[in-house]
Amino acid sequence: MVFSFIVIPLLVAAIMPLLGKISKKLIPDVLTNAALAFLLLNSILLIKPIFNQGSIIQNISWMGEKVNLQIALDSFNLFMLFTISLVSLAISLFSIDYLEHYGHKANFYALLLVMIAGMNGLVLVPDLFSIYLFLEVAAVASYALVAFGLGYDELEASFKYLMLSAVASAFALLSITIIFGMTSSLNFQDVARGLQDLSARYVIGVCLAFFIMGFGLKAALVPFHAWLPDAHPSAPAPISAMLSGLLIKVSGVYALFRIIYSVIGMTPVMSQVLMALGTISMVVAAFLALGQKDIKRMLAYSSISQVGYIVLGLAIGTPLGIAGGLFHLFNHAVAKGLLFLNSGSIQHITGTRNLEELGGLGKRVPLTAGTNLVGSLSIAGVPPLAGFWSKLVIIMALIQAKQMGYALIAILASILTLWYYLLIQRRAFFGQMNEKWSHIKEAPFWMSAANVILALICILVGIFFTPVFKTWISPAAEALARGVQQVMMWGI
């Protein structure tokens, strides 16, 4: 049941190009969305077993013999699987109509499913080399998807992304190699136990530095962010939503903090380093977003800023801080996915993403304007939307930890965020309408439906904050906060 998160996307991806020869639209659309809907349902059905058992450990077998591939599921990575499945399904629904002008739907869906399988595998595996393996599976698919349009900008952005991502992977692999040399193991449990028995503080510090550089580049933290503002605007809108909403969090934030908490252990010095990196990203990227004219480029810088919030929360090291970071990870995945899809709707409707050419679109496309406003206000932290609560929890955790300076910066950065999102809303949807947009109409059904679904999630999670936080976010945060002790409970 748990292996299905890896196996089903890979199987469907494998047969997708062949099915594309039979049917260019209907079968690829139906099969991809059915597969992702099944994964979402599966993630919901696993809540009860995880609640009862605490964790699930499975070994893959072939012809009755065990294969050396294990997966471990606890509240933390189940939370990640649910987030991946939910946002991926909305993006896939959006793609039904969006891909009509691209063509090659089967190839697109095959690559998308490989990326999802890579992210799911990365979340589930309990050893360092498998993290690297699935990291590369997701990355290779993402390189191709960024360049899917085959235009000059797409190919240039994909090549830049590839080069910098290869550097990031090299840093992570080098650190994994050093750890293997010290502990003779790659399994989380054995490595955690081995590092506790060793007196190699400086070597472990070097490994942590390599992990921060590698996964920090994957997460696009400042100063490792150069690839993201090019890759996001160049990619098709659904892939921009995947990159920003999911991939940078799974291959960057999840991988980094899973290793730090569950294998090495968080230290006060590491906490301060990561809090500083998160804060720098939060502020610098917010100022960079203010000067952008391209909607997707502004959203790309916003992603860097919001990842800073997530890292700041997770780095505090307290249960409340971790809960706030994870909650903001989910809220940003939903809201930023929504905003990138909305940018695709705007480009589909008008043929441009340049804010200086837009204006007054809300009079002709009120649904797109409304969903964009919901996503913008949620990320900016306006009550009662979901993003307000996650930012509030992070700020409360900072105050609780007596980090008043960081709390003040987080509040000011949130005001900056509201500023540039209101700029998008005013320049694109309000004000005097450009005459050439007088005959436009709303985006096609599935594009609009996906946007409405994500906007409703932003609203409903905000309204039902208390039950969502207690039953979904807190168990995930507790599993991560237990750190090495949680891994030792897996019983591998």
HELIX and SHEET records of a PDB file:
HELIX    1   1 SER A    4  ILE A   22  1                                  19    
HELIX    2   2 LEU A   26  LEU A   45  1                                  20    
HELIX    3   3 ILE A   47  GLN A   53  1                                   7    
HELIX    4   4 SER A   75  TYR A   98  1                                  24    
HELIX    5   5 LEU A   99  HIS A  101  5                                   3    
HELIX    6   6 LYS A  105  LEU A  124  1                                  20    
HELIX    7   7 LEU A  128  VAL A  146  1                                  19    
HELIX    8   8 TYR A  152  THR A  183  1                                  32    
HELIX    9   9 PHE A  188  ASP A  197  1                                  10    
HELIX   10  10 ARG A  201  LYS A  218  1                                  18    
HELIX   11  11 LEU A  228  SER A  234  1                                   7    
HELIX   12  12 ALA A  237  MET A  242  1                                   6    
HELIX   13  13 LEU A  243  LEU A  247  3                                   5    
HELIX   14  14 ILE A  248  ILE A  248  1                                   1    
HELIX   15  15 LYS A  249  TYR A  254  3                                   6    
HELIX   16  16 ALA A  255  ILE A  259  1                                   5    
HELIX   17  17 ILE A  260  ILE A  264  3                                   5    
HELIX   18  18 PRO A  268  LEU A  290  1                                  23    
HELIX   19  19 ILE A  295  ILE A  316  1                                  22    
HELIX   20  20 PRO A  319  THR A  350  1                                  32    
HELIX   21  21 LEU A  361  LYS A  363  5                                   3    
HELIX   22  22 PRO A  366  ALA A  380  1                                  15    
HELIX   23  23 ALA A  386  GLN A  400  1                                  15    
HELIX   24  24 MET A  404  PHE A  429  1                                  26    
HELIX   25  25 GLU A  435  TRP A  437  5                                   3    
HELIX   26  26 PHE A  445  ILE A  463  1                                  19    
HELIX   27  27 PHE A  465  VAL A  468  1                                   4    
HELIX   28  28 PHE A  469  ILE A  473  3                                   5    
HELIX   29  29 SER A  474  ALA A  481  1                                   8    
HELIX   30  30 VAL A  484  MET A  488  1                                   5    
SHEET    1   A 2 SER A  55  TRP A  62  0                                        
SHEET    2   A 2 GLU A  65  ASP A  74 -1                                        
END                                                                             
